[in-house]
Amino acid sequence: MTIAAVAGTTAGAAYLIVGRGIATSTIGQVLLSAAAFPIVTAIVAALLIAVQFAQRTPQTHGGSFGMTIFAICMFWFYGVMASAVIGVPAAVIAVRTFRG
């Protein structure tokens, strides 16, 4: 599931970046495409943290509020690492494909 999410997000970003000519160099397009998944995970993590701040209810299982935030931050870190391992090669392949 993670491989499909990272590769799909990266390929979609490469399609939009190459199609609109946002970056002129191949390296610039690869870097922007590879950065797409960490940006998406950062947005999701920020939304989840905002929801946690809005709820501010005590945990029923005895856990703390900080543990939830830690788990969300670990989710973002996992997204960054998955993007580094899977997203960079997928971005190279996608940009080469879409550049023709």
Residue pairs with C-beta under 8 A, 6 or more apart in sequence:
2 82
2 86
3 86
5 37
6 37
6 82
6 83
6 86
6 87
6 90
7 86
7 87
7 90
9 36
9 37
9 40
9 87
10 33
10 34
10 36
10 37
10 83
10 86
10 87
10 90
10 91
10 94
11 33
11 90
11 94
12 36
13 32
13 33
13 36
13 91
14 29
14 30
14 33
14 91
14 94
14 95
14 97
14 98
15 94
15 98
16 22
17 23
17 29
17 32
17 33
17 95
18 29
18 95
18 98
18 99
19 98
22 29
22 32
23 29
23 31
23 32
26 95
26 96
26 99
29 95
29 99
30 88
30 91
30 92
30 95
31 91
33 87
33 91
33 94
33 95
34 83
34 84
34 87
34 88
34 90
34 91
35 83
36 87
37 79
37 82
37 83
37 87
38 76
38 79
38 80
38 83
38 87
40 79
41 75
41 76
41 78
41 79
41 80
41 83
42 76
42 79
44 75
45 72
45 73
45 75
45 76
48 72
48 75
49 69
49 72
52 65
52 68
52 69
52 72
56 65
59 65
59 67
59 68
